[in-house]
Each structure stands twice: as C-alpha cells, then as structure tokens.
Amino acid sequence: MSESITGRVRAVLERIEALRPAEGVKLMAVTKTRTREEALEAVRAGAHLIGENKVQEAQEKWASVERGVPLHLIGHLQTNKVKYAIDLFDCIDSIDSDRVAVALDQRVADRLPVMLEVNGGREDSKTGMDPGRVRQFLEQAGRWTHLQFTGMMALFPTTVGTTLDEKKKIRDLMKETGELWRTCQQEGFPWAPLDDLSMGMTDDYEWALEAGTTIIRLGTALFGSRNYL
Ligand SMILES: *Cc1c(COP(=O)(O)O)cnc(C)c1O
C-alpha cells in the first residue's frame, strides 16, 4: 500500500463519522509487530487507543514511553506475566476465566479497568468466554474488588475466503453480541458498567459499527499486512 499511515487512519475516522456520526466510536490501533514510530504516527493522526497482543513486546516498545493515549492488552494474559501487565497497561481486555481474574485481583493495589473477552463465534481455536457463560460470570465478578469491567471485547471467525452465507452468519453473530452487551450493561452491576464494546477488525469493522460497537480494533487497515501474527 502506498498510502501513509496518517492517510489510512484519517480514512477510517471518516468512515466511522459517516456510519456513526457524533457517537464517539473509538479507533484502536493494533500495533503488534509494528514499531513504536509507526504506532505513534497512528496516534498523531487520531487513533484513540493502542492495542498490543503480547506483554513482552509491549514492554519493549512502551515501558516509560509517553504515548498520549491508553494502552490495552488484547492478547491472552499468562498468569506469570500478570505483574508486568498491571504495571504497563491501562486496561486488560482479555479476561476470559476466573483464573485470570483471580490472578489479577490478587496483584492489583487499587483498581484496574478490564474487559471481558467473549468468543463470539464459539470457535475452539479461539480464546474468550462462551457467550452463554457471560452473564453468570458478570453476576459474580463483584467479588474481585480490584477489577472494574469497563467493557466487553469480542472475537469472531475470519471473514477471509468465506462464502456469502458464512459472511452473513458472522454479521449476525456481531448483532447477537451487540445485544448480549446491551443486556449485560442494563443489569447495572456496579463493578461492570460495560461502557465499551470492542469488536471489528480490518475485514469486518463496518459490520461491527452497524452492530453498535464502541471500539474497533484495526491493524492491517492502518499499517498494511503483517508478516506474522
Ligand atoms: C491482530 C488483531 C487485531 C487486528 O487485526 P487486523 O485484521 O490486522 O485489523 C484485532 N484484534 C485482535 C485481538 C488481534 O489479535
């Protein structure tokens, strides 16, 4: 792609504004495998958040670096990395089990914003909680007094190389997840305001916007294709 990162970020922001005007939908720049300079260019161009997948990569890139926007962990958190993750990230978006919630809760001194990760397509190959378990999980999440569930992050099957029928299914799954998020939000749990829904990547973000997401997570659309995940 010949266009600059700045140009691509602006194009996405315009797309958000066209589809969901004045709603404050946030663009997360997913910066795995990218340099700090590339990521900061995206931030200067208007990206609202940075998402990293790996604790160690994020540490090398972001420890004591002024970013100007919040840094989120969107990849799986291993319990032996909990301490580093708490020190580095503004929000941990990948809570998908009691185990990781307990590990964080024990280490956090005051309060940490986190998000519940949902496996929107119920795929065996993906992390995230089964949508059918979400409500029950949230009901009892108040016992982790150091965690504040500020949102839900959802993953979906890839749309690449799928038939029209399969694409339609993914679109429907996003709508269902949007409804699940709103239902849980309406429960009004003090420990789970769930202000944000994070879904939609490069190939499906317009569907996510249509389904009511408040954060889209883009890597390829901003930085070009990656050589590895
Ligand atoms: C890599 C990644 C993204 C961004 O994917 P693109 O298709 O490059 O936009 C979003 N969310 C998660 C959890 C990711 O791992």
The ligand as an SDF file (V2000), in Angstrom:
LIG
                    3D

 15 15  0  0  0  0  0  0  0  0999 V2000
   -4.3460   -8.6250   15.2740 C   0  0  0  0  0  0  0  0  0  0  0  0
   -5.5970   -8.3360   15.9790 C   0  0  0  0  0  0  0  0  0  0  0  0
   -6.4820   -7.3500   15.5150 C   0  0  0  0  0  0  0  0  0  0  0  0
   -6.2630   -6.5580   14.2310 C   0  0  0  0  0  0  0  0  0  0  0  0
   -6.3960   -7.3890   13.1140 O   0  0  0  0  0  0  0  0  0  0  0  0
   -6.3850   -6.8040   11.6270 P   0  0  0  0  0  0  0  0  0  0  0  0
   -7.1420   -7.8020   10.8390 O   0  0  0  0  0  0  0  0  0  0  0  0
   -4.9560   -6.6800   11.2140 O   0  0  0  0  0  0  0  0  0  0  0  0
   -7.0790   -5.4780   11.6380 O   0  0  0  0  0  0  0  0  0  0  0  0
   -7.6080   -7.0890   16.2790 C   0  0  0  0  0  0  0  0  0  0  0  0
   -7.8710   -7.7620   17.4180 N   0  0  0  0  0  0  0  0  0  0  0  0
   -7.0510   -8.7210   17.8820 C   0  0  0  0  0  0  0  0  0  0  0  0
   -7.4120   -9.4210   19.1480 C   0  0  0  0  0  0  0  0  0  0  0  0
   -5.9080   -9.0460   17.1760 C   0  0  0  0  0  0  0  0  0  0  0  0
   -5.1140  -10.0130   17.6470 O   0  0  0  0  0  0  0  0  0  0  0  0
  1  2  1  0
  2  3  1  0
  2 14  2  0
  3  4  1  0
  3 10  2  0
  4  5  1  0
  5  6  1  0
  6  7  2  0
  6  8  1  0
  6  9  1  0
 10 11  1  0
 11 12  2  0
 12 13  1  0
 12 14  1  0
 14 15  1  0
M  END
$$$$
